[in-house]
């Protein structure tokens, strides 16, 4: 939000606004009364009026009445606007038929009140949230500076503020040379409020230090020091009149006190207070410091490296600028763990869909091998693998749903949540208003509007069957390694975003992508206007694109009316109460509008009127603006060219979460490549790595991955590093296209690792694999810096793929005997699921892979092909053996069971077919048989139902 100081121009505007209001409200009725008289007749005789002739005086009377009516309407508009501005209730009520009149009244009232308040204070914002009751009374604080509880706490307690501290230190050093003595220390006394304007650290820093962002220096100088009233400054947003602030040495301004003893304008009482306050500073204890003392906030101890819990983004993503292994990976996605996890999960789901659709469509292996991304798409995929924090998403989702379930069990409504912070694995919710004691294991935060859940307590939550309570939460950025999620759905009005068009587009794309793919929501609609038409492949069921704002307004007017009516009919006061009630799975999905293009003045007023009741209806608006002034904007933010997201009156200066245009295109390319409905130019069925399956192609190193993990051709490494080296080799074997070193280290150490440890592992792995007879290292590096294996290092999965490919598309196509031998050899390799004996807690990176879907399909296709091979010669028993072998790895594949039924039917043994049908029914459980299997049984064994029932 922007901070605006009152200038001489503001005073002039206010004066003319006052004159205009005086003339319109007082002058117009006086002039009408003196010239045209009052608009009401002296007698009430309607029949006599109708009998009178229509004359010029009649027209003048009608005209006079219309003018009086217009004056009354304008007066009502002024009263409505004045009431809304003084009470801070957000967008004022709409006076019927008074569009232009109300807009003029709003501008005049705003100009008049600008003398006593900033424009941002006319609407409720985060600055008015988080207020709590302290005893029976709370002193007046800056309405524009009452940052919600945990927002300010992050400034004091979150870790990793090296850049901000360095900036503060440089400011302080520039303003002070040599040791600062008590005599030249400057002090400022917080002034009492003037009308609706209150002092704030931001404005004090802007007036006396030239930069509002230097408020942190003032906060650091004065935090936790006892004030004259006995209280302490613990939050940058909560200051009280009469408090004393020690200022940095370069502070300038007439209302500063430099020499209390020689300042006659300062009362003796105040001089004594300043003396006492100065005695609590660092210099009073002989610190000898030169400029303002800036200390790093206390941090929570970092978890051990081996901890497999929630990934710490600061540890995971912090890579020195000189690190060559960061080559090619987009840093924006590396620093967005929740966004990356959502995109990675949605991408994996899309690829699995493509595999299953191709398999059950009978395409014969098409889609078995998804296309290998290249170029920017490959870099983005690696960045997603490195940056994703699926554990954090899981904890956030379970914590929010668990909270909703606990409140529902206590028959308590969901509180309105404006924002959430993720800090060191802990979750902090900022409530709109006090909502009582939170359910266990949640605890109150620093006040009644903050609920906190420790990471260890969140880990005890299990999956619950309840609707997602806050699906509108979306990441905006980080401050001191704490991640802010804003609940767009609950905003009492519009969230505006100013800045250059390109910078705004990067923020909008990030918000849209995370909302479309996040793991803590169920259903929602996201409407994109002015951008994002190419983003719809990320989530076609969630994302929709509208061409212009006219279509948006028409759509939202209809939906707003519908939601109001539905809430009223259901007897709910907001979507929160409806979301946890009986209709939780059928209603109340949020609708979030992202409008990147700045609306016109008329459209902005219309949107403001629509958004006035949006928070109650589950509708959120994020709107771009060129100037930063947007009617109805409850929260105003600005994105800078340096990637900072600013909301000064909230004490927020975030490192914004962005999705720049080039990375956005690469992400979309990944999703388009995985689309299950793609045309004939879709994925080929050729494996990415084919093995020489002749006797001459015997590998130097052979790893058995399908089943228990074994390695032939290498000595087992000694010590505890053996498991780590085996896991690294398995990852490389599953990615013959190459693995980025950062992807490798992220897979092995999900919580992060230093560069030297990663490089040591790579060298140890290279030494273990050794070299080929020609001296070539079996672990190499390609032109992009990715680690690759030599062709002499092979896995049984590579051989299995090559055998199936050769049997169905190579030599086996023209030779029946060769096809049978190759398919039989392929099934012999199958000893069970992938890496069947992998140790607990390792190989977690497999959750990001689709090999768990590829391998069963590959084995099933091999079994089906071999079964068909035998059935051509009426060898039903051989066909059954092939299918049984495939079922050990792909027990859920319906195609195998159907083929098993056909092969068993070919034996002409009704008892055996009946036993198989009973076995299938037992396996299907309460879900029952799939429709196609049931239809097949009706064809092969019409009386199967009675036969199965008779068999018990």
WOFEN-V376251 format. One record per run of one state. SS is the DSSP state (A for helix, B for strand, O for the rest). FROM is the first residue (numbers start at 1). TO is the last residue. Records with the same first field share a line. If there is no record, write none. Layout:
BEGIN
SS: FROM-TO, FROM-TO
END
This chain:
BEGIN
O: 1-7, 36-45, 52-55, 88-98, 114-118, 123-125, 129-148, 158-161, 175-181, 185-185, 190-193, 195-196, 198-200, 209-211, 224-225, 227-231, 234-243, 248-256, 258-259, 263-267, 279-281, 286-312, 318-323, 327-330, 335-336, 361-375, 388-389, 410-416, 424-425, 432-442, 445-449, 454-454, 459-472, 480-481, 491-493, 499-500, 518-523, 530-532, 539-542, 547-548, 571-574, 580-589, 596-600, 612-613, 618-618, 626-632, 640-643, 651-651, 657-660, 674-694, 698-700, 705-705, 707-709, 713-720, 735-738, 749-754, 770-770, 772-776, 778-778, 782-785, 790-792, 810-810, 814-815, 829-833, 835-843, 849-850, 872-875, 888-893, 907-909, 928-930, 941-943, 952-952
A: 8-35, 46-51, 56-87, 99-113, 119-122, 126-128, 149-157, 162-174, 182-184, 201-208, 212-222, 260-262, 268-278, 282-285, 313-317, 324-326, 331-334, 337-360, 376-387, 390-409, 455-458, 488-490, 501-517, 533-538, 549-570, 575-579, 601-611, 614-617, 648-650, 661-673, 695-697, 721-734, 741-748, 755-769, 796-809, 811-813, 816-828, 844-848, 851-871, 876-887, 894-906, 910-927, 931-940, 944-951
B: 186-189, 194-194, 197-197, 223-223, 226-226, 232-233, 244-247, 257-257, 417-423, 426-431, 443-444, 450-453, 473-479, 482-487, 494-498, 524-529, 543-546, 590-595, 619-625, 633-639, 644-647, 652-656, 701-704, 706-706, 710-712, 739-740, 771-771, 777-777, 779-781, 786-789, 793-795, 834-834
END
